């Protein structure tokens, strides 16, 4: 059977590569990898040789395929976050909604980044500086579009 250190290494590499999702249990991508590479359902069922093989594949994947960690990519700046919220409040003025500003901004970020953003956490988690710029531009376009629909700022139609 695989050693405790090997199992720990597999979980660590899986987490670094974004394959581990504890909320999905044995149905996450890491366990699907394990099943595909070894035909075993659980990491604890691996032999030492199989564990070494899985670790080698995960290290190769991490080195060549994994997206860089947010710390390796410049994350969204505080100024960008503030501007996003300012624009979100401006959007709420020109286009009122039942959703509060934070929820609406969370939806925009989620739609743009193509991933689910948890409502109870940092809505800018793993948003890069480049994505932040693009989200700001998207908010500006939404505001301009809503202002055109409702007439310009002077009330002209």
C-alpha angles and dihedrals in degrees: 000000000000116000123246090250091053092050090047090050092050092052092046093050091044090054093047090051093048093245097116117086111169092191089066095047113195091357095071124111093260092059090045088055090050091051092047095047099040108013088236122129097212135036090231089063093062121110118230090257092050090047090053089050092050091047091051091050092047092049090050091048091048093050097045111022113020115105111248117266116259088249088059091049120054108260126219112288126237089245090055091049091051091048091049091054092044090052091045090055090048089051089051089054095051095036112027117204138181089238115086119245095258093050091048092049090047089054092050092049091046092050093047097045093040093228136101114264115206113236093215096052141056105308089205094055110142093359109143126220090251092051088048090057091048092048089051091052090048091053090049091052091049091051093048091048093050092046090052090050092051098036127263125301092273093059094255116143 
